[in-house]
Amino acid sequence: MKWTLINARSVCNKFTELYQVLYDCDYDIVLITETWLNDKFPNSIIDPHNCYYIFRCDRSAATGGGVCVLVSKRYNAVEVCVPRISTTLEICCVDIDCSGVICRTCLVYRPPKSTNMPEIIDSLRCLIETRGPCIIAGDLNCKDINWAPMEAPIDGVHDLLLDFCVSYGFTQLTNEPTRSSSLLDIVLSNTPLTVCDSRVTCPFSNSDHSQVEFTTFFESPNRGGSPRTASHHHKYYDWKNADFAGISQYLSSVDWA
């Protein structure tokens, strides 16, 4: 499946460019942050050819913000109810049937000076309580996280997001800055081996953010002809309850030379 993550800085004045993305680039999933949409823009103007299922979370209190997930009608998709811990949350969550594997996808936007990161993390904790793979993408404006050594300032924003990723086994897959020298548009996965070809590409229209493209491959649970039964189980690492002190002690005892 071919995905793209876009910070549009408003699609309301860029519908021609949006139609090129939807109809000429053959994306299966299009994730858009900062849509700036509101109830004056029906789904029919976003996708006039009716090729995509559209899931939106528009900002209601002011201009700007908003997120939108578009899923090609080649796949089945169902919206997941987001816990409304705060009315300021801009999160859209969708379950996508990828050849029998349900991939839960959460798209998030957090404004630069917002103080609602605790509420975002609480919502994400609820949303990732599922047996299948999860992808969390969007612009959370956490430019000061250094994803390679997993370091972040302790400010109640960056450290909360990094602690969440470590606790629940999410890997960040965007490998280049997406706005000037800052890495803002991120793709997180708890099954990173299913995600490949992640790359930063040209901005959408006149947006000051670059797009992030990536591809996912999910193995069908029925591959090989074995029927799926109620006793079928998936195994996942329980990072939340891991003994990190013990892991660190063991790694320190290894002679890496």
C-alpha positions as CSV (number, residue, x, y, z in Angstrom):
1,M,0.0,0.0,0.0
2,K,1.3,3.4,-1.0
3,W,0.9,6.2,1.6
4,T,1.6,10.0,1.7
5,L,1.6,12.3,4.6
6,I,0.9,16.0,3.8
7,N,0.9,19.1,5.9
8,A,-1.2,21.2,3.5
9,R,-1.3,24.6,5.2
10,S,-4.9,24.7,3.9
11,V,-6.4,22.6,1.1
12,C,-9.2,25.1,0.7
13,N,-7.3,27.1,-1.9
14,K,-5.4,24.1,-3.3
15,F,-8.1,21.8,-4.6
16,T,-6.5,21.6,-8.1
17,E,-3.3,20.4,-6.5
18,L,-5.2,18.0,-4.2
19,Y,-6.9,16.4,-7.2
20,Q,-3.5,15.8,-8.8
21,V,-2.4,14.0,-5.7
22,L,-5.6,11.9,-5.4
23,Y,-6.0,11.0,-9.1
24,D,-2.6,11.1,-10.7
25,C,-0.3,9.7,-8.0
26,D,-2.0,6.4,-7.3
27,Y,-1.9,6.7,-3.5
28,D,-3.9,4.2,-1.4
29,I,-3.9,6.3,1.7
30,V,-3.6,10.1,1.9
31,L,-3.0,11.7,5.3
32,I,-3.5,15.4,5.5
33,T,-2.8,17.7,8.5
34,E,-3.7,21.4,8.6
35,T,-6.5,21.0,6.2
36,W,-8.2,24.2,7.4
37,L,-11.5,22.6,6.4
38,N,-14.9,23.4,8.0
39,D,-18.5,22.5,7.5
40,K,-18.7,24.8,4.4
41,F,-16.6,22.2,2.5
42,P,-18.5,18.9,1.9
43,N,-16.7,15.7,1.1
44,S,-17.9,15.9,-2.5
45,I,-15.6,18.9,-3.2
46,I,-12.6,17.1,-1.6
47,D,-13.1,14.0,-3.8
48,P,-15.4,14.8,-6.7
49,H,-14.7,11.4,-8.4
50,N,-15.8,9.5,-5.2
51,C,-12.7,7.3,-5.2
52,Y,-11.9,7.6,-1.5
53,Y,-13.5,7.1,1.9
54,I,-13.0,10.4,3.7
55,F,-12.6,10.7,7.5
56,R,-12.2,14.2,8.9
57,C,-11.6,16.0,12.2
58,D,-12.1,19.7,11.4
59,R,-11.1,22.5,13.8
60,S,-14.4,24.1,15.0
61,A,-13.3,26.9,17.3
62,A,-11.0,28.9,14.9
63,T,-9.5,29.0,11.4
64,G,-6.7,26.5,10.6
65,G,-5.7,23.1,11.9
66,G,-7.8,20.0,11.1
67,V,-6.9,16.5,9.9
68,C,-8.2,14.3,7.1
69,V,-7.7,10.6,6.2
70,L,-8.5,9.5,2.7
71,V,-8.6,5.7,2.0
72,S,-8.9,4.3,-1.5
73,K,-12.2,2.5,-2.0
74,R,-10.1,-0.5,-3.1
75,Y,-9.9,-1.2,0.7
76,N,-12.5,-1.3,3.4
77,A,-12.1,1.3,6.2
78,V,-14.1,2.1,9.3
79,E,-13.7,5.2,11.5
80,V,-12.8,4.6,15.2
81,C,-14.3,6.8,17.8
82,V,-11.6,9.0,19.4
83,P,-12.0,9.6,23.1
84,R,-12.8,13.3,23.5
85,I,-10.7,13.9,26.5
86,S,-10.4,17.5,25.3
87,T,-12.3,19.5,22.7
88,T,-9.1,20.8,21.3
89,L,-7.8,17.5,20.1
90,E,-7.3,17.1,16.3
91,I,-7.1,13.4,15.9
92,C,-8.7,11.1,13.3
93,C,-8.5,7.3,13.7
94,V,-9.4,4.7,11.1
95,D,-9.2,0.9,10.9
96,I,-8.1,-0.1,7.4
97,D,-8.4,-3.7,6.1
98,C,-5.1,-4.5,4.4
99,S,-5.7,-7.9,2.8
100,G,-7.2,-9.3,6.0
101,V,-4.9,-7.4,8.4
102,I,-6.5,-4.5,10.2
103,C,-4.1,-1.6,10.4
104,R,-5.2,1.1,12.9
105,T,-4.2,4.5,11.6
106,C,-4.1,7.6,13.8
107,L,-3.6,11.0,12.2
108,V,-2.7,13.8,14.7
109,Y,-2.1,17.5,14.5
110,R,-0.8,19.6,17.5
111,P,-0.3,23.3,17.1
112,P,3.1,24.6,18.0
113,K,2.2,26.3,21.3
114,S,-0.5,23.9,22.4
115,T,-0.4,22.5,25.9
116,N,-2.6,19.5,25.2
117,M,0.1,16.9,24.7
118,P,-1.0,15.0,27.9
119,E,-4.5,14.7,26.4
120,I,-3.1,13.6,23.0
121,I,-1.1,10.9,24.7
122,D,-4.0,9.7,26.8
123,S,-6.2,9.4,23.6
124,L,-3.5,7.5,21.8
125,R,-3.1,5.1,24.7
126,C,-6.8,4.2,24.3
127,L,-6.7,4.1,20.5
128,I,-3.7,1.7,20.2
129,E,-5.4,-0.9,22.4
130,T,-5.9,-3.2,19.5
131,R,-4.4,-6.6,18.3
132,G,-3.2,-5.4,14.9
133,P,-0.5,-3.1,13.7
134,C,-0.8,0.6,14.4
135,I,0.5,3.6,12.5
136,I,0.5,7.1,14.1
137,A,1.3,9.9,11.8
138,G,1.1,13.7,11.7
139,D,2.6,16.9,12.8
140,L,3.0,17.1,16.5
141,N,5.4,20.0,16.4
142,C,8.1,18.2,18.4
143,K,11.1,19.4,16.6
144,D,13.5,19.0,19.5
145,I,13.2,15.2,19.8
146,N,16.4,13.5,18.6
147,W,15.0,10.2,17.3
148,A,18.4,8.5,16.7
149,P,19.7,8.4,20.3
150,M,16.1,8.8,21.6
151,E,16.6,12.0,23.5
152,A,14.2,14.9,24.2
153,P,14.0,17.9,26.5
154,I,12.0,17.4,29.7
155,D,9.3,20.0,29.0
156,G,6.0,18.1,29.4
157,V,5.7,17.9,25.6
158,H,8.7,16.4,23.8
159,D,9.5,14.0,26.7
160,L,5.8,12.8,26.9
161,L,5.8,11.8,23.2
162,L,9.2,10.1,23.4
163,D,8.2,8.2,26.6
164,F,5.0,7.0,24.9
165,C,6.9,5.7,21.9
166,V,9.4,3.8,24.1
167,S,6.7,2.4,26.4
168,Y,4.6,1.1,23.6
169,G,7.2,0.0,21.2
170,F,6.8,2.6,18.4
171,T,9.6,3.4,15.9
172,Q,9.8,6.8,14.2
173,L,10.4,6.3,10.4
174,T,10.8,9.7,8.9
175,N,14.5,10.0,8.3
176,E,14.9,13.7,7.1
177,P,13.8,17.1,8.2
178,T,10.4,18.1,6.7
179,R,10.3,21.8,7.4
180,S,13.6,23.7,6.9
181,S,16.0,21.9,9.3
182,S,13.2,20.5,11.6
183,L,11.7,17.1,11.5
184,L,8.0,17.8,12.2
185,D,6.0,15.3,10.2
186,I,6.5,11.9,11.7
187,V,5.4,8.3,11.0
188,L,5.3,6.0,14.0
189,S,4.8,2.2,13.7
190,N,4.7,-0.6,16.3
191,T,5.6,-3.0,13.4
192,P,8.4,-1.1,11.7
193,L,9.3,-4.1,9.5
194,T,6.0,-3.7,7.6
195,V,7.0,-0.1,6.6
196,C,9.6,0.5,3.9
197,D,10.7,3.1,1.3
198,S,10.0,6.0,3.7
199,R,11.2,9.2,2.0
200,V,10.8,12.9,2.2
201,T,9.6,14.4,-1.1
202,C,8.7,17.8,-2.5
203,P,6.1,20.0,-0.7
204,F,2.4,19.9,-1.5
205,S,1.7,23.0,-3.6
206,N,3.1,26.1,-1.7
207,S,3.1,24.4,1.7
208,D,6.3,25.0,3.7
209,H,6.3,21.3,4.8
210,S,7.7,18.5,2.6
211,Q,5.6,15.4,2.0
212,V,6.5,12.0,3.5
213,E,5.9,9.0,1.3
214,F,6.1,5.4,2.5
215,T,4.9,1.9,1.6
216,T,3.4,-0.8,3.8
217,F,3.4,-4.6,3.4
218,F,1.1,-6.7,5.6
219,E,1.1,-10.5,5.3
220,S,-2.4,-11.9,5.1
221,P,-3.3,-14.1,8.1
222,N,-4.7,-16.7,5.7
223,R,-1.6,-17.0,3.6
224,G,-0.8,-20.6,2.9
225,G,-4.4,-21.7,3.1
226,S,-4.6,-22.1,6.9
227,P,-8.0,-20.9,8.0
228,R,-8.3,-18.1,10.6
229,T,-10.0,-19.3,13.8
230,A,-11.0,-17.8,17.0
231,S,-7.9,-19.2,18.7
232,H,-5.6,-17.3,16.3
233,H,-3.2,-15.1,18.3
234,H,-0.6,-12.5,17.5
235,K,2.4,-11.9,19.8
236,Y,3.7,-8.4,20.5
237,Y,6.5,-7.2,22.8
238,D,5.2,-5.8,26.0
239,W,7.5,-2.8,26.1
240,K,5.4,-1.0,28.7
241,N,6.3,-3.5,31.3
242,A,9.8,-4.3,30.1
243,D,12.7,-4.5,32.6
244,F,14.8,-1.7,31.0
245,A,17.3,-1.8,33.9
246,G,17.9,-5.5,33.3
247,I,18.2,-5.0,29.6
248,S,20.7,-2.2,30.1
249,Q,22.7,-4.3,32.6
250,Y,22.8,-7.3,30.1
251,L,23.9,-5.1,27.2
252,S,26.6,-3.5,29.4
253,S,28.0,-7.0,30.1
254,V,28.5,-7.9,26.5
255,D,32.0,-7.5,25.0
256,W,31.1,-5.7,21.8
257,A,34.7,-5.6,20.7
